[in-house]
Amino acid sequence: MEQQNITAVKGIGEKTAKLFQKIGVETVEELLHYYPRAYDEFKEPQPIAELKEDTIAAVSGILAKTADVVRYGARLQVTTAGLRDSGGTLALAWYNMPYLRGTLKAGERFIFRGRVVKKRGRLTMEQPEIYRPEQYAKVVSSMQPVYGQTKGLGNKTIAKAVTEALTMRQMEREYLPAGLREKYGLAEINYALEHIHFPANREELMFSRKRLVFDEFFIFLMSVRLLKDKKEDKKSAYPFTFSGEMASVEERLPYALTGAQKKVIREVYADLSGGHIMTRLIQGDVGSGKTIVAILALLQAAANGYQGALMVPTEVLARQHYESMTELFASLGITYRPVLLTGSMTAKEKRLARESIENHEADIVIGTHALIQEKVVYDNLALVITDEQHRFGVAQREMLSKKGGEPHVLVMSATPIPRTLAIILYGDLDISIIDELPANRQPIKNCVVNREFRPNAYRFIENEVRAGRQAYVICPMVEPSEMLEAENAIDYTEELRRALSPSIRVEYLHGKMKGKEKNAIMEAFAANEIHVLVSTTVIEVGINVPNATVMMIENAERFGLAQLHQLRGRVGRGKDQSYCIMVNASGEEDAGKRLDILNKSNDGFYIASEDLKLRGPGDLFGVRQSGDLEFHLADIFADADILKAVSDEVKKLMDKDPLLEAEENQELKRKMNGYLERGWEKVNL
C-alpha cells in the first residue's frame, strides 16, 4: 500500500497532522492501523434503581420538572433536572449549557446517557447526552470506537479521519492463501480493516479482529522463520576459549550465584565456544539476576580480545548499568574498560566514546540504540546483548549484528512468557530460563483493595517517603477520556499533590513526553529528587530504583496479570521491605479472582500460565498486556490459540514452499517482500 501523508485525508491540515504525529500517526496507512483501544457500547436503558456509581449508562424516564439554571460566580452556570421512572429518581447536571432549559420540559420523556457519580450522597448523571426515544432507538446496540487521544485531538476528530481514510484508501489485495482463510473462517482483509473501526455489533467486531490478529501473528512468524533459515548453523568468525582469570571472577563476586544462574552461564559459554553463531534468549523473572550473566559473557569476550556491546531501552538504565559495572570491575581489580554511549551525551562525549570504541580502548560498550548509528565503528565486535529485547525490533538487532560481521547474539527478557509460547515467538533463538531468585530477595507484600482504600494508601505512601523511601503510582491512561472509566496520569498527579504533604514532590511520566523530558524525570526519580512518580506503563522497563518500596496500581483490573507482575517488579530491588497495592476499581468479582493470583504468588511464570488460562475475548479491550511485543491488536495470552495455530500453518507452508514460489503464495510473497524491504520495521520481537 502506498505511503500517503496523513494530510491527504480531507480535513487534516498541517496543524492537525502535528497532533496526529503525537499519537504516532503520520501516514494514511498508519491511521487505518490505529485501531480503537475500546468500544463505547450503546446499551438498552437501565432502571434508575440498578445504576452503579462510576459507570456509563443510559436511563429512560419522565422529567419531574423543567430544568433550572444556577449561576456560580462569573464563569460557571449549572443546569439541573430530575428524572424519574417506576423505581426511583436521578439527578441530572450540565455545566455551562444554560440553553438546555428550553429543551428539558417537565412531563416529557427522554433518554439520557452519561457517567453516573455520587454527589452529596446521591447518584447524579453528569453532562449526559440527550435523546428522544426514537433517536436512541437508531443507535441502541451499536458500538462506537474509542481511540487513544492527545490534547487537542479528540475522539470525534480521529473517528472522522478514519472514516475519510477508509473511503479514499487503495484496497488491499488479499494475500492469505484461500485454503487458510477457509480453514479458520477468516474475514476478507478489507472487510476486517473497515469493521474493526466501525462494527455494527460485537459479532462483527470479533470476526474482524480474528482476521487481523491472525495476520499480525502470520507476518511476524513468517519473518522470524525467514530470519532463522538465513542464520541456520552458521559458522562463527569469533571462537571463544576460556581463561582461568574469568573463572576466578565468578568465585570473587560479592554474592553467590544461584544454581539457575550457573546453569545458564554454562549454556552461554558452551554456545560461545561451540563454533557456531550463538542466538540465545535468556528469560528470567524480575530480579532473577540476568545482568550478571550478561556481564560475565561480556568479560569472556574481552578476555578473548574481542569487543562486546550491551544495548538497553533507556538512557537512564544504560547509565545505571555503566556505573554498576565500573564499580564492580574496580572492586574485583578487573582492568577491562567499559564505555557509555547514549543519544543525550554532548557532541564531545560522543566523539570520545566513538574513538575509544574504534581503536579498541573500550572492551565493553553500553548504551541505547545510539550503538547502532552509522558513525559508530567497532573493532572486532563478537558479542551483542540486548536487554529487555521486547522493546527492540528485529531491525535494530540486525543492524547491531551487521556492525560486527555476524557476532554472537544474546537476548534478555524479563517478560514471563510460558515456554510453549516463547518457543513460538522467539523461533530463531535457543531458550534458557533463570527460574530461581537470589536468596537475599525479600518477597513483595501484596494487597488488592477497592477505591475506598485510597486515603489509607496515600497515608502509607506518605509514611514510606518520610522514612526516606519512594513510591510509584501506575495509571492506565495519559489523559482523561469521556468514554473510558480509568484513572489518568495527569489528573491523578494533581490529586496526589493535594492529598500528600507539600514537601513531597510528585511528578508524572508517560510515553507521549519527549525523550529528554522522560530522561530528566527518570534521573530525578533515581536520584530521590522526586518522591512519588505517577506513570503509565512506560515505566515497565527502563529504570532501576532500589529505594522505591511502594507500587500502587490504579485500575489494576484493566491490565493483564503478566504485565502487573512486570510493573510490580519495579519495587523489591533493595534491602527494605516492598509493597504492591492493586486497586480494583471495577469492584467485580471476576476481576478480584484474577488479581488474587498475583496476591498469592510472586512467581512470574506461574502467573503468566494462570493468566493464559483465565483470559478470554471479554478481556480484549482493556489495556493489553503484551503490547510490548509491538502487535497492534494481538495479545499473546488472550490469543494464544490463534498464535499456536498460526505457528503450525507457517511451519507447514515454509517446509513445503520455503521460497514462496507456488501460484497460491504469490500475493503472500509480495506482502513479505514489502515488509522485508522496509527493514523489518513491522516485525518486532
N, C-alpha and C positions, 0 to 999 in steps of 0.2 A: 504494500500500500504506500502510495506517495506521501512523503512527509510534508504536509502543508502547514504553514504557520497558523496559529490559532486566530490571527487577525483576519484570516479568510472567512471565518464564521460571521455571518450577519449580526451586527450589534456589538461586536467586540473591537474596540479601538485600542490604541497604544496604552492608554491608562488602565483599561480593564485587563489587557493582556499581561501587564506587570503584576496585577493581583493574582491572575491565574498562575503566573510563574511561581508565586509564593507557595502554591499547593502542588508544585511540580508538574504543571501542565503547560507546555509550550507549543504543541502541535495538535492538529485535529485528531490524529491517531491516539495521542496520549489522553485527549479529552474523552474519546469513545471508550477508552480503557480505564477511565477514572470512575470506577464503579461506586454505587451508593454504599455507605457504611451501615445503613439501616433503612427500614421502610416504615413510613407512617401509615398505619392501617386504619381506615375509616370504619370503625365497628358499629354495630347496632347500638342505639342509645341504651344507657343503663338506668335502672331505677335510682332515684336520689339516695335511697336508703342503703344501696350497695356500693356507693362511691368510696374510694380509698384515698387517703392523703398522698400527695406527691405522685400522682398518676395523671395521664392524659386520658380524658374520657369524653363521651357525648351524652347529653341528657335532653330529654324531651319533656315539656311541661307548659303550664299557663303562667303568664306574668301576673303576680299578685297585685302589683300596682305599677303605674307609669314610672319610668326611670327618673331618679333625682341626680342633680349635679351639685357637688360641693366644691368650693374653691379653697385651697390651702396655700396662702401666700400668692406671689405673683406668677409662679411657674407651674403650679400643679392644680389640675381640676380632676376630680374623681367622679365618674358616673357609676351609680349603683342601682341594682334592681334585685327583686326577689322572685325566684322561680318555684313553683310548687307542682308536685304530681301526687298521685294517690297515697304515696308513702312518706312524704316529707317535704321540706323546703330547702333551698340552696341560695346562698348569697352570690351575686354576680358583681364584678367590678372591672371598670375600664379606666385607664389613665389618659388624660388629655384628649378625650374623644367626646366632648360635650354634645356634638351633633346627634349622637345616638338617642338622645331624649326624644327626638322627633319620630324615631322608628319604634322604640320599645314602649308600646302602649298596654295598659292594664287589660287583662282578659284575653289577650291574643296568644296563640300557640306558636312557640319557636323551638328549634333545636340549637343548643349551644354546645360548642366543643372547645375544650381548653384544659389547662392544668388545674388540678384541684389542690389547694393548700389549706392549712389550718391557720386562721386568724382570730385572735381573741377567743379561742376555744371552740370556734365553729368552722365548718367547711365552707370555703369560698372558691369560686372558679374565677381566675384572673385572666383578663384580656381574651375571653373566649371568642372564637369565630361565631358568626350569627347566620343561621339558616332557617328558611321556611321549610316545613316538612317536605314539600315537593322538590325543593332544591337539594336537600340532604339525600333524598331517595336516589338521585342521579350519581352520587359519589360513594354511597354506602358499599362496603365490602371491597372498595378499591384500595390500591397500595401506591403511595406517593414516595418517590425516592428521597432519602436524606443523605446529603453529601458532606464530606469533611469540608469545613468552611474556614475562611480567614476574615479578619476585619476589613469591611468594605466590600466583601464578596459573599453575598447571602445565598441561601439555598435556591431561591427562585431564579436568580441570575444564572447559576450553574445549570439548573434543570432546563432553562430556556436555551442555553448554549448547546447542551447535549441534544435537545430536540432538533435544533437547527443543523447540527453536525450530522445527525442521522439522515436528514433529508438530502444533504449535499455530498455525502461520502461516496467514495468509489466502492462498489460492492466487492466483498471478499470472495475470491474463488475458493470453492470447497476443496480442502487439501487432505482431509482424513479419508482413507480408503473406505468405499461404500460398505464393505463387509463389516468393518469395525463399528461404523455408525449403526448399522442394523443390529449387530450382536448386542450392543449395550443400550440401544434405544436412545440415541443422541440426537439432539436438535440440529438443524442446519445452522451453520455458523452465523449467517446474517440475522436469522431469526433470534438466535441466542443473544447476540450483541444488542439488538433492539430491546428485547424483553427483559434483560437483566436490569435495564434502566427503568422501563415502564411496564411492569407486569400487570395484567388485569386482575390476577389473583395469585395466591400462594403456589398453586399447582404450576402455573405458567412460570413463576419465578424459579421454582426448584428445577423444572425441566431445562430452563436456560442456564441456570447455574451449573448443573451437572455437566453440560457440554463444555462450558468454559473452564471448569475445574479439570476435566479430562484433558483438554487442550494444554493447559498450563503444565500439568504433570508430563504429558506426552512429549512436548517440545523439550522440556527440561531433561527428561531421561534419555531422549534421543541424543541430545547434546553430550550428556555425561558418557553415554555409550561410545560416541564418536571420539571423545577425548580418551577414553580407556583404550579403544582399539589403536589409537595413534601412539600410545605410550607402552603398550603391552611388551613386557620383558625387554625393555631397552637396556643395553649395557651402560654402566655408569662410567663417566670420564673421571670420577673422583673416588677412587678406592680408599677406604679408611683402614688404618691399623691402630691398635690401642696401646697407649703408653701407660707405664706404671704410675706416672705422675697423676693421670686422671683418676685412676683407681683410688689413690690416696685422698683426692679431693672429696670423694663420697664419704670416706671414713672420717674426714675432718669437719664435715658440715656441722653447724651449731645445733642441729636437730636430727633425730633418727628418721630415716626414710621408712615409709610403710612398706609392707610386703607387696602391695599393689604397685607402688611407685617403682620398686626394684624390678618387678616383673616387666613393666612397660619399658623401663630403661634398657633392659636386656633385649627386648624385641626391637627397639630402635637401633641399638648397637649392631644387632645381627643384620638388619637391613643395610646399614651403612657399610658394613664390611662384606656384604654378600655379592658384590659385583654388579648388581642391577640398580636402577634408579629407585630410591625409596619414595613411595607415595602413601603415607600413613596418616590416619586420623586418630588422635587421642581424645577420647571422650572421658571427661571426668566431672563429677558433680561439683557444684560450687564449693570452693575451699578444699578440694581434694589434693592440691599440690601439683598442678600441671606445670607451673612456671619453673620449678627446679629441674624437672625433666628436660624442659627446653634449654635451660642454662647449661646443663651437663652435656647435652647434644652439641650446643654451640662451642663449648670448650673443647670437645673432641675434634671439631672442625679446625679450631685454632691450633690445637696440638699437632694436627696433620699438615699444618702450613697453609690451610685454606681460610677463606672468609665465610662468615655466617651472618644471616640477616633475620631479624625478628620484626614482623610488621603487625601493629596493633591498631584498633579502630579509632582511638582518640589521642590527641596530643598529651593530655594530662596523664593517661595511662602509660604512654611512651616514656615520658619524663620520670614517672614513678618507677618503671622497670629499670631505666638507666641508672637512677640514683641507688636503688636497692642492689643492682648488680655491681656497681662501682664499690659500694660499701662492703659487700660480700667478698669481692676479689681482694680488697685491701686487707680484710681480716684474715684471709687464708694465704696471703702472700702470693696471689696469682698475678702475673705480670701482663697477661694478655689485655689489650686495650679495647674497651667498648666506646662507641661514639654515638651521639644522638643526632637525628636529622628529622626535623618537623617543618611544616609549612610556615609557622609563625616566627621562626628564628629570623634574625636580621640577615641582610644580604651577606655581610662579612662572616657571620657564624656559619651560614650555609656553605659559603665558598671554602672556608677552612675545613668543615666536615667533609665536603666532597673531595678535597685534596688529600685528606688523610685516608679516605676510602680508596681513591685511585692509586696512591703509592703504597698501599697496604700497611700504613701505620696503624690503621684501625683493623682489629681482628674480628670484632663483632659490631654489627650496625643495628641500631634500634630506632624505630621510627613509625610514622604513619604512611599513607600512600605517597608521601614525598619520596620514599625509597625507590619508586618505580619511574620517577621523572627522567626525561631524556638525558639531562645533564649529569646524572649520577652514573659513574663508571666504576665497576668493581674490578678487583684483581683476584681472580680465582674464587669466585663465589660458588661454594659447593653445597651449601645448606640454606634452605629458605623455610622459615617457620612463620605461619600466620596464626595469630591468637584471636579467638572469637571469630573464627573463619566465616560464620554465617553473615557477618557484616561486609564481607568482601566478595565480589563476584569472581567467577571463573576467569573473566577477562584480566582482572588485576593479578590473580595468581599466575596466569600465563605470562603476563608482562614481566613480573618479577623473575620468573623462571628463565625467560629469554636473556635477562641480564647476565646469567651465569652459564649459558650454554648447557641447559638441562641439569640443573642442580638437584639434589635430593630435596623432597618436599615433605614437611611435617605440618599437619593442621591440628589446631587445638580448639576444642569446643566444650563449653560448659552447659550447652543445651541438652538436657537429659532426654534423649530420644530412645524408645525401645529398640533393641538391637535389630529386630526384623525390619523396622523402618529405616534405621541407619544404614543397613546394608544396601537398601534400595537407593536412598538419597545420595549416599557417598559411594556410588558404584565404581568409581575409578580409584578408590582408596582402600588400603587394608585398615582394619579397625583394631585399636587397643582401648581397653576400658580400665580406668582407675576407679575401682569401686569400694574404696576404703578411705575414711577420713583420718587425718593425723590425730594422734592420741590427745593432744593438748586442746583440741577444739571443744568449747562448751556448746551443747545443743541450744538452739534458739528456743525461747519460750513463746508459744503461740496462743492467741485467743481470737475467737470470732465473736463480734459484737454487732448490735444494731445501732442506728443513728443516735439513739438516746444516750449512748455511752460517750459521745464526743466530748462533753465537758470534762469527764474523768480522764479521757485520753490526753486532752490538752494540758491538764494539771500534771499528768505523768510525764509528758514531754518536757514541760517547764522544769520539773524536778531533776530530770536527767541532764538538761542543759545547765542548770545551776551547779550540778556535780561535775561540770566540765566536759560533758559529752554532747553528742549531736544527734539529729533525727532527720529522717526522710519522710515526706508525705507524698504518696502517689495518687494522681488523679487521671481518669481515663481520657479526658479531653483537654485541649489547649484553651478554648474559648467557649462561652455558653452557647447552647443551641436551643431553639424554641421547641424542637421536636424530640430531643433525646433527654431522658431523665438521668443525668450523670453529672458528677462534680467536674468543674474545670479548674485548671491550674491558676489562671489569672485571678478569678474572683476568690478562690479559696485562699490564696496568699493574703489578700486583704482581710478576709475573715480571721485568719490566724494572727495577723498583726494586731487586730483588735482584741483577740482573746488572750494573747500572751503579753508578758511584761514588755514595756518599750525598749528595755535593754537587750532583748533577744532579737537578733537580726534574722528576718525571714525573707527569702528570695525565691523566685521561680525559675524553672528551666524547662524548655520544650524544644522539639525538633525544628520548629519554624524559625528559631532565632539564628542570627548569623554565627558562623563558626567562631569568630573572635570573641563574640559575646558569650557563647556557650563555654568556651575555654576559660574565660575570665571568671565566670560563675563557678565552674568546677574547681578551678585552682583555689578560689577564695574559700570554698567549702572544704577542700582538702587541707587548707591552712587553718581551719577553725575560725575564719573571719565571718563566715555565715554559720549560724547555729541550726537553723531548720531550713531544709531545701524541699520546696514543693515542686514536683516534677511529673511529667508524663513518663511513659515507659522508655524514653530516650536514655534514662539513667541505667537501664538494664545491663548495659556494658559500658566500660569506659572510665571507671573511677574506682579507686581502692581507698577507702577511708576507715581505717581500723577504729577510729574514735567514735564512729556512728554506731549507736546501740539501739535505736528505735526505728522500725519501719512500719508506718501506718499506711494501709492501702484502702482508699475510698472506693466504693462501688466494686468491691472485690469480686462480687458475683458476675461481673461483666468480663472477667479475664479467665483464660484457660488456666488450669492448675499448674501446668509446667511453667507458664510464664510467671505466675505468682511465686513459684519456687525460685525462679531466677531473680526476681525482684527481692525476695526475702534474703537471698544470698549476698545482697549488698551490705547487710549487717552481720554480726557474729565473726568479724575478721580480726578482732583484737582480744585483749585479755579480759575485758569486762563482759558481764552477762548481757546478752542482747535479747530484744523482744520484737515480735511481729504482731501488729494489731490489724485484723482484717475486718472491715466494716461491710456487713451485708445489708445494703440499703434497700434491697427488694423486700426483705422480710420473708421471702418464700422458702418453704420447707426444703424443696429440691436443691436450691442454691446452698442452703445450710448444710445439707448432707455432703455436697461436693466439697465445700470448704472444710468440713470436718476431717476429710482425708489429710489435708495439709496440717490441720490442728494436731493430728495424731502422729504424723511422720515427717522427718526431715530428710528422707531418702528420695532424691530426685528421680531415680529410675523407677522406683515403686510408684511414685506419684504419677509419672508420665504414663505408666502402664494402666493405672487405675483411671486416669483421665481418658485414655483411649477407649476404655470400656464404657465410660459414662457419657461422653459427648455424642451428640446426635444433631440432626438437622435443625432442631429447635434452638440450638445454641449458636447458630452460624452468624447471626447478625449482631452480635455484641462486638467487643474488642477482640480481634483474632489473636490467638496465642502463637501461631507460628509465622507471624508476619516478618520475623527476622529472616526468613528464608526467601523473602522478596517475591513471593507469589502475590498476585493481586487479590485473588479470591480464595484459592485453595488453602485448606488448613490440614496439615499432615496428620493431625489427630482425628478430627471430625471426619475427614475424607480418607481415612486410612484404607478403606475397602477399595475405593477408586484407585488410590496410589498403587496398591498391590496388583490390581487388575491391569493397570497401565504398564507396570513393570514387566508382567508376563507377556503382554502383547508386543512391547518394544523388543524384548528378547527374541520372540518368535520371528518378528518382521526382520530384524537385523541379522539373525542367524541365516535366514532364508535369502535375504536380498541386501547384503551389507553396503552396497554402493547405490541402493535405491534406483535400480535400472529398470525394474518391471514397469509395464504400462500404467498399472493402477497406482503406482507410487510416484508418478512424475510431478504431480502438484505438491506432494509432500516434500519431494526433493527441492523443488523451487522454494518452498517455505523455509526449509532448513538452510539452504544456501543464503537466503536473506538474513537469517539470524547470524550465521557464521561470518558473513561479510561485515556485519555490524559489530564485529569483535566480541561476540559472546555477551553483548550488553544485556540481553534479556535472560541470560542463563546465570543464575546465582546459586551457589552452594552455601 
